[in-house]
C-alpha cells in the first residue's frame, strides 16, 4: 500500500513540474540567432562573449542574488528592473520565466533594451571576461557565400 501512495505522490509531483524547453546553444547557433535578430555582425562576438560569460549559453540558468532579485536565461536578465516573476512587467514588459526557453528572440529583444540604456558595462560577465580581451571568433559561423 505504501508503494502505491509513493507512486501516486511522485506522479502528481512530476505532473505539476513546469515544462521548459531549455537549451545550451553552440557558439554558431548564438551567432546566427543574434544576426537574425538584427545584431550587426561587427558586434556579434561581443554578444556571444557576453552570453558565454553570463550563462554558459544555457537558457535554463537562474541566479538568486543577495538583493533578493533573480536573473534569468542566457543574458541573466534581472527581475529587479527588466522583467517580473510570473507576470508581464519591468522595463522590457515581459515575464522573467519567458527567458528560460530555447526561443531566445524575446531574450534578445530585452537585451537590446538593456544595451541601449547601459551598453555592455551593465553585465559583470562582459566586463570581467570580454572587455579589452580577445573575443570569440564567429566568422566561420556564417561561411562564405557561393558565387
Number of C-alpha atoms within 10 A of each C-alpha: 6 7 8 9 10 11 12 12 12 12 11 11 10 11 10 9 8 7 9 13 11 16 18 16 18 13 18 16 15 22 24 16 17 22 16 11 15 12 16 11 15 10 12 23 22 19 23 28 23 27 24 23 20 22 20 18 23 23 27 21 20 20 15 12 10 7 7 8 14 19 22 25 29 31 28 26 24 21 22 15 13 20 26 21 18 11 13 15 16 17 15 21 13 21 17 27 20 21 28 22 20 19 15 21 15 15 24 20 15 21 21 18 14 19 14 10 10 11 12 20 12 12 19 13 20 22 15 13 16 21 15 9 11 11 16 15 15 18 14 8 13 12 8 8 5 4 3
